[in-house]
Amino acid sequence: MNLTYSEVGATREGPLPPGYRHVSRRVRLGSGPEVFRTAAEALAHWRPQRGAGLRVRAGAERAGLGVEFASGIGAGPLRLWVPCKIVWVVDEPGRYGYGFGTLPGHIAHGEEAFLLATDAEGDVWFEVRAFSRPAKWWTKLGGPVTRLVQSRVTDRYAEAMRGL
């Protein structure tokens, strides 16, 4: 499936593109190689999403380049599924993460990234970076509420990773 935005990969490095709402969170998870390994495994197996209270339907058990997945918020027949595709992955000593973009049917257009990094002191950091804009008339209309939900879900991603 084709992505719904043109700035593919913009969450990986550098500034986020103009014309979108930007979200960023950075939290310390602990320090040392074991913390990094545990966090990387959790990230690879959709732990931030599930820990934030979302359901995940994925084309693979593990996150990887090109994997399509949908996260669902809500309950039962009121659950809203939003399709995404992983567009970049970094897997190197001291850094692990991925960025995923929106597919047709998503309520937004944009990209979100989850990245783990170990700094010079050995501290492990989890960062969420995203840019998005509404894709549906009702998400445009619900502007403040939509932004509040996005901010709360981002906080819950960070809480889920901190709770490892």
Phi and psi in degrees as a GROMACS rama.xvg file:
@    title "Ramachandran Plot"
@    xaxis  label "Phi"
@    yaxis  label "Psi"
@TYPE xy
-86.021  143.425  ASN-2
-71.7116  159.206  LEU-3
-100.893  17.2037  THR-4
-150.469  163.138  TYR-5
-102.399  -15.0574  SER-6
-89.0789  49.9627  GLU-7
-62.0728  129.034  VAL-8
90.44  0.487722  GLY-9
-67.4465  -16.3933  ALA-10
-83.1024  -8.94987  THR-11
-72.7755  -48.8872  ARG-12
-144.749  158.818  GLU-13
72.9139  -171.057  GLY-14
-72.9605  150.531  PRO-15
-77.9163  149.993  LEU-16
-69.291  148.419  PRO-17
-71.4918  162.16  PRO-18
89.6237  4.52544  GLY-19
-129.057  161.82  TYR-20
-81.3288  135.129  ARG-21
-106.919  141.266  HIS-22
-132.576  138.489  VAL-23
-148.903  135.198  SER-24
-138.748  142.439  ARG-25
-140.474  123.012  ARG-26
-132.973  145.431  VAL-27
-82.5194  131.167  ARG-28
-99.1295  -19.2156  LEU-29
145.481  -156.735  GLY-30
-143.875  153.942  SER-31
102.04  161.797  GLY-32
-62.2535  -34.3332  PRO-33
-67.4095  -39.5853  GLU-34
-61.8022  -44.6908  VAL-35
-61.5006  -47.7393  PHE-36
-60.9273  -45.2322  ARG-37
-62.039  -44.6235  THR-38
-66.2382  -39.5739  ALA-39
-65.279  -41.5449  ALA-40
-63.5913  -42.2331  GLU-41
-62.3655  -44.1811  ALA-42
-63.3677  -41.6945  LEU-43
-65.1697  -23.2728  ALA-44
-110.151  30.0207  HIS-45
67.8669  22.377  TRP-46
-63.175  -40.2128  ARG-47
-60.3326  -42.1219  PRO-48
-64.7794  -50.6145  GLN-49
-65.275  -38.9914  ARG-50
-65.9495  -23.7261  GLY-51
-84.0991  -0.354918  ALA-52
93.3384  8.85797  GLY-53
-91.2436  152.938  LEU-54
-91.7606  154.301  ARG-55
-131.191  129.614  VAL-56
-115.36  117.312  ARG-57
-126.919  151.02  ALA-58
-77.9277  -1.53694  GLY-59
-153.549  152.051  ALA-60
-67.142  -28.8552  GLU-61
-120.284  140.466  ARG-62
-62.8223  140.355  ALA-63
-165.372  162.02  GLY-64
-54.7855  128.3  LEU-65
85.8369  -7.12954  GLY-66
-68.2995  130.037  VAL-67
-98.2519  140.889  GLU-68
-149.823  166.114  PHE-69
-133.008  137.9  ALA-70
-108.525  145.621  SER-71
-123.149  133.543  GLY-72
-120.266  142.305  ILE-73
113.75  -163.278  GLY-74
-139.332  143.343  ALA-75
49.768  -131.97  GLY-76
-70.1844  -11.0234  PRO-77
-92.4695  5.04728  LEU-78
-70.7158  131.841  ARG-79
-102.811  119.054  LEU-80
-97.9742  131.453  TRP-81
-122.173  118.977  VAL-82
-83.2503  141.499  PRO-83
-142.365  167.635  CYS-84
-141.478  134.911  LYS-85
-74.3097  124.191  ILE-86
-109.255  -15.9718  VAL-87
-154.103  152.23  TRP-88
-138.386  139.972  VAL-89
-123.198  128.761  VAL-90
-144.199  93.1177  ASP-91
-145.028  166.071  GLU-92
-55.8639  123.943  PRO-93
80.9339  -0.666861  GLY-94
-144.885  131.669  ARG-95
-150.317  139.522  TYR-96
168.943  -176.708  GLY-97
-156.88  160.055  TYR-98
-121.715  142.902  GLY-99
-130.159  144.848  PHE-100
-113.166  161.752  GLY-101
-80.2177  142.882  THR-102
-109.966  164.512  LEU-103
-52.7825  136.294  PRO-104
103.349  -15.6225  GLY-105
-72.6065  153.634  HIS-106
-80.9668  -5.28421  ILE-107
-136.51  167.162  ALA-108
-115.091  130.352  HIS-109
152.504  -162.189  GLY-110
-144.097  149.047  GLU-111
-135.218  144.803  GLU-112
-131.061  143.599  ALA-113
-118.598  124.353  PHE-114
-137.832  132.389  LEU-115
-104.505  140.449  LEU-116
-147.993  141.382  ALA-117
-101.682  128.635  THR-118
-88.7268  -179.16  ASP-119
-60.7108  -26.4423  ALA-120
-87.2253  -3.24158  GLU-121
91.255  3.1029  GLY-122
-74.0378  140.62  ASP-123
-103.094  126.826  VAL-124
-117.21  140.726  TRP-125
-113.065  128.528  PHE-126
-126.687  138.143  GLU-127
-115.156  128.322  VAL-128
-130.538  135.393  ARG-129
-150.691  152.561  ALA-130
-135.354  139.034  PHE-131
-159.291  161.021  SER-132
-146.737  154.124  ARG-133
-59.9674  143.856  PRO-134
-111.229  -15.2279  ALA-135
-117.881  151.262  LYS-136
-60.5118  -36.0511  TRP-137
-76.1358  -23.8955  TRP-138
-77.5714  -29.4047  THR-139
-67.5043  -44.9497  LYS-140
-63.8592  -37.6926  LEU-141
-88.3222  25.6373  GLY-142
-31.2123  -66.1335  GLY-143
-62.0517  -38.7593  PRO-144
-68.6311  -42.7866  VAL-145
-59.835  -44.7809  THR-146
-64.1979  -39.1455  ARG-147
-63.4644  -44.8538  LEU-148
-62.1811  -44.7373  VAL-149
-61.3745  -43.4481  GLN-150
-63.9305  -42.5215  SER-151
-66.2022  -42.1723  ARG-152
-63.5696  -40.0545  VAL-153
-61.7236  -43.1865  THR-154
-59.9826  -39.7532  ASP-155
-69.8383  -31.7977  ARG-156
-58.3508  -49.0001  TYR-157
-62.4545  -42.9296  ALA-158
-61.296  -41.468  GLU-159
-62.3849  -41.945  ALA-160
-72.3691  -35.9767  MET-161
-66.1002  -29.9777  ARG-162
-81.2886  5.43731  GLY-163
